[in-house]
């Protein structure tokens, strides 16, 4: 028996609308059921707890990001280069209030959802991607604490507008261009990688996202109890 995806998505849509409006702590299962125009018990058939419901919502939002990245990489493998890949992630994340809240650690919106095991799983995939870039020569190997420096740079571009009004006035495309320039100058080798390395890195990254997509979809749309 498979879970009726249409009904599950209707519940998740309702949960997402309420989450953005009220924040995790204020939303109840009763609120979600009322917005989705179903009984509260039907929500519990799909997800036994409020936490599992909203974890599924975050995972479903991640699927959209994975789909956008894999489509871009399959169409143009050179997008795997960090100065092109990370701005793409930045822009896609900025378009999603939910994913932006995850990246910036917005506990007001998400409560403790950012600490879920699935967040750690996604972080593990990011670690695999980082190692792949290093092994294929797409990142410099002479930068002290390279991974920490790269992560701090990315995080800074996400959160600086919260503390710097002047930065907040810039549009996202301008910020993405600045991020691209920073990564290209600070973290990539002076010599461009060969095409074969780019194609291989792009293919392995899409495989990684395909695996995560399958795993997340199984968890989100598992059969009702």
Secondary structure, DSSP 8 states (H G I E B T S, - for coil): ----HHHHHHHHHHHHHHHHHH-GGG--HHHHHHHHTS-HHHHHHH-SSHHHHHHHHHHHHHHHHHHHHHHHHHH-GGGGSHHHHHHHHHHHHHT-HHHHHHHHT-HHHHTTGGGSHHHHHHHHHHHHHHHHHHHTT-S-S-STTHHHHHHHHHHHHHHGGGT-HHHHTS-HHHHHHHHHHHHHHHHS-SS---HHHHHHHHHHHHHHHHHHHHHHHHHHT----
